[in-house]
């Protein structure tokens, strides 16, 4: 029999993560329509350089939206921020139906980036704070799984729909979010931060499924631990603690590093430019169909990570993910280099490149893809968690902007292989980085994680 509390937590997490599904649709939307937009009958004509701006400009919105949304989430709650995102996201897709200029398209993409910045910043907070310690890792993977659902949806729809039709189909993401999220509760951690303990207790009981008096003892213990931890963390606290407290600063450096390595692993760029990348692979299949296979691998390879994260632990999975991404990026790099810069005939080895990209999905999701948001939430105390998450989102998105802007230019000027050479080097650095710096946090409460980082036996 499924535990009632686990089922309720999963329902709340899926409802909240539907805002991330819309981010996946925003991110993946560029790939199936790129060929049409660059073609002679484009509804919005653009050059290759302009197409790189089209694919990457939403990252500036992510940068601009993350800190304000983090501050609002601390002031008014995680839930109100997410409730605001849904209707505005729907409005942006509706606006694209009537826009016929490149500048208008860029403006809407920037607005979608602002909304994505709010979702990226607030959803990991919400998921981490409502999840029980023993299943936080598994529920944290829902963030990335829902993003892949959005990407797969838009890739499948893009095979059969043109620019206008696909834009209508993209509205499904915010519509589903608006339909389901209003029925889930606020984070109990936020209520404790605002000294609204009665509401925090009621929400905690619902999330843990303790509807009978016999189950209250366990929830009371967790509730007391949350109150004690947050009271300690919020006492005389300020946002500057993130930079002046050595433990918080170390956690910030660790997650900032992971933010860069996650983008540079190669998969985020492949998501945006799957169609033009696979167009250079010598196989008897269309680029859009290969993109669909790629999206399927992204989604289904993320599911085992949900089971492994609370068993194997965060640190071993991140090390294995980094090392595997290094090897697979090197194989892809070798294929494109041999094809473009040697006289060796690789036309019969296209399957090797496709297999390597599929393997890259598995390796990426083993750690980078599914555990990043969980680690991002776990390493910081309550008084700096929102700001830290916002800063990490800025680093993540600025790096994404640089990569997405440079990817097609590098591919055109120097060959596709250079993109994967760079990715393989960053993955090698990430392997060493995770081995030396990343702490293990599986199955621990937020208070226990802070105790571990500070090297104490009690919260200080």
C-alpha positions as a printed NumPy array, in Angstrom:
array([[  0.   ,   0.   ,   0.   ],
       [  1.331,   3.443,  -0.946],
       [  2.051,   5.662,   2.046],
       [ -0.475,   8.506,   2.186],
       [  2.143,  11.086,   3.085],
       [  4.456,  10.08 ,   0.232],
       [  1.547,  10.235,  -2.207],
       [  0.575,  13.711,  -1.025],
       [  4.142,  14.981,  -1.215],
       [  4.512,  13.521,  -4.706],
       [  1.25 ,  15.166,  -5.804],
       [  2.357,  18.565,  -4.498],
       [  5.8  ,  18.214,  -6.067],
       [  4.395,  17.229,  -9.482],
       [  1.907,  20.112,  -9.384],
       [  4.668,  22.602,  -8.554],
       [  7.034,  21.1  , -11.117],
       [  4.487,  21.652, -13.888],
       [  5.882,  25.192, -14.003],
       [  9.206,  23.556, -14.863],
       [  7.461,  21.544, -17.591],
       [  6.615,  24.89 , -19.178],
       [ 10.297,  25.853, -18.92 ],
       [ 11.121,  22.639, -20.8  ],
       [  8.637,  23.636, -23.508],
       [ 10.228,  27.1  , -23.709],
       [ 13.702,  25.582, -23.944],
       [ 12.86 ,  22.836, -26.444],
       [ 10.517,  24.954, -28.609],
       [ 13.446,  26.453, -30.52 ],
       [ 14.733,  23.136, -31.885],
       [ 11.828,  21.842, -34.047],
       [ 11.041,  25.272, -35.518],
       [ 14.636,  26.385, -36.15 ],
       [ 14.785,  24.91 , -39.641],
       [ 11.502,  26.624, -40.592],
       [ 12.622,  29.983, -39.18 ],
       [ 15.905,  29.85 , -41.139],
       [ 14.182,  28.684, -44.339],
       [ 12.975,  30.75 , -47.317],
       [  9.337,  30.659, -46.159],
       [ 10.071,  31.657, -42.567],
       [  7.158,  33.38 , -40.732],
       [  9.799,  35.531, -38.999],
       [ 12.933,  35.695, -41.224],
       [ 16.258,  35.643, -39.382],
       [ 19.943,  34.974, -39.985],
       [ 22.041,  32.269, -38.312],
       [ 23.437,  34.857, -35.896],
       [ 19.942,  36.102, -35.078],
       [ 18.805,  32.516, -34.529],
       [ 21.471,  32.155, -31.835],
       [ 20.028,  35.234, -30.098],
       [ 16.546,  33.757, -30.446],
       [ 17.667,  30.53 , -28.749],
       [ 19.725,  32.158, -26.002],
       [ 18.106,  35.485, -25.061],
       [ 15.695,  33.899, -22.587],
       [ 18.735,  33.348, -20.362],
       [ 18.913,  37.11 , -19.759],
       [ 15.377,  36.914, -18.466],
       [ 16.43 ,  34.098, -16.148],
       [ 19.219,  36.292, -14.798],
       [ 16.948,  39.31 , -14.29 ],
       [ 14.091,  37.33 , -12.74 ],
       [ 15.861,  35.05 , -10.284],
       [ 16.813,  37.423,  -7.431],
       [ 13.485,  39.382,  -7.354],
       [ 11.531,  36.114,  -7.353],
       [ 13.745,  34.741,  -4.576],
       [ 13.145,  37.849,  -2.47 ],
       [  9.384,  37.738,  -3.084],
       [  9.362,  34.038,  -2.17 ],
       [ 10.942,  34.872,   1.188],
       [  8.563,  37.759,   1.814],
       [  5.219,  36.471,   0.53 ],
       [  5.758,  32.744,   0.137],
       [  6.858,  30.146,  -2.407],
       [  3.287,  29.418,  -3.504],
       [  2.244,  32.99 ,  -4.502],
       [  5.286,  33.362,  -6.756],
       [  4.492,  30.144,  -8.577],
       [  0.787,  31.011,  -8.816],
       [  1.734,  34.259, -10.551],
       [  3.968,  32.495, -13.095],
       [  1.249,  30.294, -14.649],
       [ -1.146,  32.898, -16.094],
       [  1.675,  35.168, -17.29 ],
       [  3.363,  32.217, -19.028],
       [  0.094,  31.477, -20.838],
       [ -0.094,  35.145, -21.912],
       [  3.403,  34.979, -23.483],
       [  2.446,  32.018, -25.682],
       [ -0.721,  33.837, -26.733],
       [  1.34 ,  36.935, -27.616],
       [  3.56 ,  34.884, -29.949],
       [  0.521,  34.113, -32.111],
       [  0.201,  37.801, -33.023],
       [  3.865,  38.799, -33.215],
       [  5.446,  38.88 , -36.675],
       [  8.766,  40.651, -36.106],
       [ 12.135,  39.44 , -34.851],
       [ 12.286,  42.155, -32.181],
       [  8.85 ,  41.188, -30.877],
       [  9.905,  37.551, -30.775],
       [ 13.009,  38.459, -28.759],
       [ 10.925,  40.533, -26.318],
       [  8.57 ,  37.615, -25.626],
       [ 11.479,  35.195, -25.233],
       [ 12.993,  37.596, -22.695],
       [  9.707,  37.649, -20.766],
       [  9.562,  33.853, -20.83 ],
       [ 13.055,  33.888, -19.386],
       [ 11.876,  36.059, -16.478],
       [  9.181,  33.508, -15.697],
       [ 11.629,  30.627, -16.04 ],
       [ 13.963,  32.436, -13.614],
       [ 11.179,  32.477, -11.038],
       [ 10.452,  28.795, -11.545],
       [ 14.133,  27.809, -11.423],
       [ 14.621,  29.738,  -8.193],
       [ 11.438,  28.883,  -6.296],
       [ 10.521,  25.328,  -7.328],
       [ 13.69 ,  23.713,  -5.816],
       [ 12.971,  25.596,  -2.575],
       [  9.376,  24.428,  -2.515],
       [ 10.197,  20.813,  -3.364],
       [ 13.087,  20.595,  -0.893],
       [ 11.069,  22.099,   1.956],
       [  7.923,  19.976,   1.617],
       [  9.753,  16.659,   1.041],
       [ 10.652,  14.323,   3.889],
       [ 14.414,  13.764,   4.416],
       [ 14.305,  10.113,   3.304],
       [ 12.673,  10.852,  -0.057],
       [ 13.972,  14.367,  -0.751],
       [ 16.439,  13.117,  -3.333],
       [ 13.834,  11.109,  -5.223],
       [ 11.272,  13.924,  -5.181],
       [ 13.974,  16.405,  -6.177],
       [ 14.488,  14.538,  -9.447],
       [ 10.892,  15.425, -10.385],
       [ 12.179,  18.924, -11.212],
       [ 14.296,  17.609, -14.089],
       [ 11.858,  14.874, -15.122],
       [  9.08 ,  17.423, -15.656],
       [ 11.426,  19.586, -17.695],
       [ 12.17 ,  16.606, -19.929],
       [  8.428,  15.936, -20.245],
       [  8.068,  19.469, -21.601],
       [ 10.972,  19.033, -24.006],
       [  9.7  ,  15.673, -25.261],
       [  6.196,  17.071, -25.709],
       [  7.364,  19.96 , -27.878],
       [  9.728,  17.725, -29.877],
       [  6.913,  15.263, -30.664],
       [  4.47 ,  18.04 , -31.52 ],
       [  7.155,  19.775, -33.619],
       [  7.362,  16.783, -35.953],
       [  3.801,  17.403, -37.147],
       [  3.083,  21.091, -36.483],
       [  4.362,  24.298, -38.038],
       [  5.452,  27.418, -36.125],
       [  1.949,  28.743, -35.416],
       [  0.405,  25.383, -34.56 ],
       [  3.296,  24.472, -32.257],
       [  2.876,  27.776, -30.417],
       [ -0.767,  26.938, -29.729],
       [  0.255,  23.457, -28.523],
       [  2.831,  24.994, -26.146],
       [  0.003,  26.602, -24.177],
       [ -0.753,  23.159, -22.698],
       [  2.091,  23.602, -20.177],
       [  0.829,  26.703, -18.32 ],
       [ -2.813,  25.563, -18.663],
       [ -2.072,  22.313, -16.796],
       [ -0.095,  24.174, -14.147],
       [ -2.918,  26.681, -13.574],
       [ -5.391,  23.795, -13.278],
       [ -3.525,  21.779, -10.62 ],
       [ -1.154,  23.951,  -8.547],
       [ -3.776,  26.109,  -6.748],
       [ -4.839,  23.022,  -4.769],
       [ -1.481,  22.313,  -3.071],
       [ -0.273,  23.926,   0.197],
       [  2.473,  26.399,   1.028],
       [  5.83 ,  25.189,   2.349],
       [  5.747,  24.59 ,   6.138],
       [  9.3  ,  25.989,   6.32 ],
       [  8.032,  29.343,   5.039],
       [  5.291,  29.402,   7.675],
       [  7.885,  28.749,  10.381],
       [ 10.084,  31.539,   8.995],
       [  7.095,  33.889,   9.417],
       [  6.261,  32.51 ,  12.899],
       [  2.938,  31.122,  11.644],
       [  3.421,  27.877,  13.556],
       [ -0.199,  26.729,  13.594],
       [ -0.373,  26.849,   9.781],
       [  3.04 ,  25.197,   9.558],
       [  1.884,  22.336,  11.803],
       [ -1.335,  21.84 ,   9.84 ],
       [  0.558,  21.768,   6.525],
       [  3.193,  19.399,   7.884],
       [  0.524,  16.979,   9.134],
       [ -1.154,  16.961,   5.73 ],
       [  2.097,  16.432,   3.851],
       [  3.146,  13.557,   6.106],
       [ -0.305,  11.945,   5.996],
       [ -0.751,  12.072,   9.788],
       [ -4.541,  12.349,   9.845],
       [ -4.889,  10.238,  13.   ],
       [ -3.596,  11.172,  16.417],
       [ -1.407,   8.086,  16.512],
       [  0.851,   9.386,  13.793],
       [  1.39 ,  12.851,  15.23 ],
       [  4.43 ,  11.962,  17.331],
       [  6.755,  11.469,  14.362],
       [  5.518,  14.632,  12.652],
       [  5.842,  16.579,  15.923],
       [  9.493,  15.541,  16.17 ],
       [ 10.167,  16.684,  12.596],
       [  8.241,  19.899,  13.194],
       [ 10.217,  20.662,  16.345],
       [ 13.47 ,  20.041,  14.471],
       [ 12.376,  22.413,  11.688],
       [ 11.409,  25.133,  14.191],
       [ 14.667,  24.792,  16.149],
       [ 16.78 ,  24.795,  12.981],
       [ 15.068,  27.806,  11.406],
       [ 15.054,  29.802,  14.663],
       [ 18.81 ,  29.303,  14.94 ],
       [ 19.397,  30.163,  11.294],
       [ 17.162,  33.242,  11.28 ],
       [ 18.511,  34.723,  14.538],
       [ 20.421,  37.923,  13.704],
       [ 20.609,  36.663,  10.137],
       [ 21.124,  38.679,   6.966],
       [ 21.754,  37.962,   3.323],
       [ 25.402,  38.955,   3.807],
       [ 25.906,  35.753,   5.817],
       [ 26.095,  33.971,   2.487],
       [ 29.396,  35.741,   1.818],
       [ 30.762,  36.316,   5.328],
       [ 30.058,  32.903,   6.869],
       [ 32.797,  30.517,   5.728],
       [ 30.545,  27.437,   5.646],
       [ 27.877,  29.201,   3.579],
       [ 30.552,  30.629,   1.3  ],
       [ 32.047,  27.176,   0.742],
       [ 28.584,  25.79 ,  -0.09 ],
       [ 28.059,  28.686,  -2.502],
       [ 31.361,  27.981,  -4.26 ],
       [ 30.518,  24.285,  -4.551],
       [ 27.102,  24.88 ,  -6.123],
       [ 28.414,  27.706,  -8.321],
       [ 30.938,  25.229,  -9.692],
       [ 28.223,  22.639, -10.261],
       [ 26.14 ,  25.285, -12.067],
       [ 28.936,  25.868, -14.586],
       [ 29.776,  22.184, -15.007],
       [ 26.125,  21.261, -15.504],
       [ 25.768,  23.57 , -18.483],
       [ 29.167,  22.72 , -19.925],
       [ 28.425,  18.965, -19.847],
       [ 27.   ,  19.327, -23.367],
       [ 23.376,  18.261, -22.926],
       [ 21.762,  21.727, -22.464],
       [ 23.217,  22.879, -25.79 ],
       [ 22.086,  19.662, -27.467],
       [ 18.543,  20.267, -26.226],
       [ 18.389,  23.679, -27.931],
       [ 20.279,  22.677, -31.08 ],
       [ 19.402,  18.994, -31.472],
       [ 18.099,  19.375, -35.032],
       [ 21.154,  21.188, -36.441],
       [ 23.54 ,  18.862, -34.563],
       [ 21.96 ,  15.638, -35.795],
       [ 21.825,  17.073, -39.315],
       [ 25.617,  16.551, -39.418],
       [ 25.413,  12.898, -38.344],
       [ 25.579,  10.36 , -41.205],
       [ 22.542,   8.176, -40.57 ],
       [ 19.488,   7.316, -42.659],
       [ 17.099,   9.243, -40.448],
       [ 15.858,  12.822, -40.276],
       [ 17.293,  15.244, -37.738],
       [ 13.877,  15.836, -36.156],
       [ 13.321,  12.115, -35.611],
       [ 16.76 ,  11.797, -34.035],
       [ 15.896,  14.764, -31.833],
       [ 12.794,  12.897, -30.694],
       [ 14.866,   9.813, -29.813],
       [ 17.252,  12.101, -27.927],
       [ 14.357,  13.631, -25.951],
       [ 13.04 ,  10.151, -25.091],
       [ 16.441,   9.162, -23.751],
       [ 16.53 ,  12.369, -21.689],
       [ 13.203,  11.591, -20.064],
       [ 13.436,   7.846, -19.506],
       [ 17.066,   7.854, -18.373],
       [ 16.132,  10.296, -15.603],
       [ 13.736,   7.803, -13.989],
       [ 16.389,   5.407, -12.55 ],
       [ 18.152,   8.371, -10.964],
       [ 15.058,   8.978,  -8.832],
       [ 15.568,   5.559,  -7.238],
       [ 19.362,   5.822,  -6.971],
       [ 19.658,   9.294,  -5.438],
       [ 18.53 ,   8.203,  -1.952],
       [ 20.364,   4.873,  -2.171],
       [ 23.763,   5.457,  -3.737],
       [ 24.048,   9.05 ,  -2.52 ],
       [ 24.643,  12.412,  -4.183],
       [ 28.448,  12.431,  -4.248],
       [ 29.117,   9.028,  -5.916],
       [ 26.466,   9.714,  -8.554],
       [ 27.871,  13.156,  -9.35 ],
       [ 31.391,  11.774,  -9.723],
       [ 30.158,   8.941, -11.957],
       [ 28.076,  11.393, -13.995],
       [ 31.022,  13.741, -14.573],
       [ 33.439,  10.97 , -15.559],
       [ 30.931,   9.332, -17.929],
       [ 30.07 ,  12.652, -19.593],
       [ 33.788,  13.239, -20.15 ],
       [ 34.206,   9.922, -21.977],
       [ 31.062,  10.295, -24.113],
       [ 31.754,  13.91 , -25.086],
       [ 35.221,  12.79 , -26.166],
       [ 33.677,  10.104, -28.435],
       [ 31.288,  12.62 , -30.034],
       [ 34.177,  15.07 , -30.473],
       [ 36.277,  12.381, -32.19 ],
       [ 33.43 ,  11.533, -34.604],
       [ 32.847,  15.119, -35.739],
       [ 36.606,  15.802, -35.96 ],
       [ 37.193,  12.742, -38.135],
       [ 34.269,  13.679, -40.35 ],
       [ 35.283,  17.313, -40.923],
       [ 39.087,  17.383, -40.625],
       [ 40.393,  14.008, -41.809],
       [ 40.051,  11.973, -44.947],
       [ 38.653,   9.018, -43.003],
       [ 35.191,   7.903, -44.114],
       [ 32.882,   7.927, -41.07 ],
       [ 29.598,   7.626, -42.946],
       [ 29.171,   4.052, -41.703],
       [ 29.79 ,   5.105, -38.074],
       [ 26.923,   7.543, -37.64 ],
       [ 25.302,   5.035, -35.302],
       [ 28.282,   5.476, -32.954],
       [ 27.603,   9.202, -32.603],
       [ 23.867,   8.634, -32.049],
       [ 24.643,   5.954, -29.448],
       [ 27.103,   8.281, -27.717],
       [ 24.532,  11.092, -27.501],
       [ 22.018,   8.628, -26.035],
       [ 24.643,   7.514, -23.529],
       [ 25.354,  11.17 , -22.757],
       [ 21.707,  11.567, -21.715],
       [ 22.042,   8.637, -19.299],
       [ 25.345,   9.896, -17.877],
       [ 24.048,  13.459, -17.508],
       [ 20.888,  12.356, -15.712],
       [ 22.828,  10.114, -13.369],
       [ 23.942,  13.228, -11.508],
       [ 24.006,  16.595, -13.263],
       [ 20.467,  16.494, -14.559],
       [ 18.526,  15.126, -11.614],
       [ 20.557,  15.956,  -8.49 ],
       [ 21.582,  19.555,  -9.142],
       [ 18.364,  21.158,  -7.838],
       [ 18.343,  18.881,  -4.757],
       [ 21.956,  19.702,  -3.83 ],
       [ 21.253,  23.368,  -4.543],
       [ 18.541,  23.378,  -1.877],
       [ 20.241,  21.133,   0.681],
       [ 23.551,  22.914,   1.266],
       [ 22.239,  26.294,   2.441],
       [ 20.538,  27.403,   5.688],
       [ 17.061,  28.953,   5.662],
       [ 18.258,  32.548,   5.991],
       [ 20.273,  32.41 ,   2.753],
       [ 18.636,  29.588,   0.769],
       [ 16.56 ,  31.835,  -1.523],
       [ 19.417,  34.223,  -2.292],
       [ 21.846,  31.353,  -2.872],
       [ 19.382,  29.653,  -5.195],
       [ 18.913,  32.909,  -7.11 ],
       [ 22.678,  33.447,  -7.455],
       [ 23.157,  29.878,  -8.627],
       [ 20.374,  30.388, -11.175],
       [ 22.179,  33.497, -12.445],
       [ 25.442,  31.591, -12.869],
       [ 23.636,  28.688, -14.51 ],
       [ 21.777,  30.9  , -16.941],
       [ 24.664,  33.227, -17.784],
       [ 26.767,  30.184, -18.639],
       [ 23.829,  28.817, -20.663],
       [ 23.568,  32.088, -22.568],
       [ 27.25 ,  32.029, -23.478],
       [ 27.064,  28.389, -24.558],
       [ 23.846,  28.762, -26.567],
       [ 25.117,  31.936, -28.254],
       [ 28.463,  30.364, -29.149],
       [ 27.358,  26.837, -30.073],
       [ 26.154,  27.44 , -33.679],
       [ 28.928,  29.975, -34.337],
       [ 31.633,  27.531, -33.189],
       [ 30.028,  24.752, -35.209],
       [ 29.98 ,  26.877, -38.354],
       [ 33.441,  28.455, -38.036],
       [ 35.55 ,  25.711, -36.536],
       [ 33.563,  22.508, -36.728],
       [ 31.028,  20.852, -34.417],
       [ 33.791,  18.844, -32.745],
       [ 35.069,  21.919, -30.873],
       [ 31.862,  22.199, -28.862],
       [ 32.325,  18.655, -27.559],
       [ 36.039,  19.048, -26.982],
       [ 35.26 ,  21.954, -24.652],
       [ 32.501,  19.946, -22.926],
       [ 34.764,  16.955, -22.372],
       [ 37.415,  19.132, -20.707],
       [ 34.894,  20.721, -18.355],
       [ 33.531,  17.286, -17.42 ],
       [ 37.051,  16.159, -16.546],
       [ 37.465,  19.179, -14.271],
       [ 34.043,  18.442, -12.75 ],
       [ 35.081,  14.891, -11.844],
       [ 38.026,  16.187,  -9.826],
       [ 35.935,  19.01 ,  -8.341],
       [ 33.19 ,  16.67 ,  -7.069],
       [ 35.766,  14.231,  -5.665],
       [ 37.479,  16.963,  -3.632],
       [ 34.669,  19.319,  -2.635],
       [ 31.164,  17.853,  -2.825],
       [ 29.779,  16.626,   0.561],
       [ 27.318,  13.746,   0.951],
       [ 23.813,  14.779,   2.063],
       [ 21.522,  11.801,   1.41 ],
       [ 18.835,  11.052,   4.019],
       [ 19.768,  14.001,   6.263],
       [ 17.565,  16.783,   7.578],
       [ 18.532,  20.364,   6.761],
       [ 19.724,  20.791,  10.351],
       [ 21.937,  17.669,  10.149],
       [ 23.463,  18.872,   6.877],
       [ 24.409,  22.201,   8.467],
       [ 25.883,  20.338,  11.44 ],
       [ 27.95 ,  18.211,   9.065],
       [ 29.2  ,  21.233,   7.119],
       [ 30.175,  23.014,  10.33 ],
       [ 31.71 ,  19.894,  11.835],
       [ 29.572,  20.023,  14.996],
       [ 27.173,  17.69 ,  16.791],
       [ 24.546,  20.377,  17.311],
       [ 23.145,  23.36 ,  15.432],
       [ 25.191,  26.422,  16.317]])
